[in-house]
């Protein structure tokens, strides 16, 4: 009677597929976070520029002096609200095909 190795082989393939899928997903998450951080850095520059423009417009409307304008130019603005906080990746789960049945290839 031939030995049925199909269940073991299927489990072994499923474990290999899971490991490959997990590794691919990790790479995609890393790439996505990198892209999000690049976009956030660009938005931070834009936000700081807009805040300076807003300050300068307020000074101009109030007929402010050169010192007030320079204060607007020198001002720094908090952009921490635009920081990307990536969630923790779920850990890879253990996948073990077990011991191959006697007569089945490992």
Secondary structure, 3 states (H helix, E strand, C coil): CCCCCHHHHHHHHHHHHHHHHHHHHHHHHHHHHHHHHHHHHHHHHHHHHHHHHHHHHHHHHCCCCHHHHHHHHHCCCCCHHHCCCCCCCCCCCCCCCCCCCCCCCC
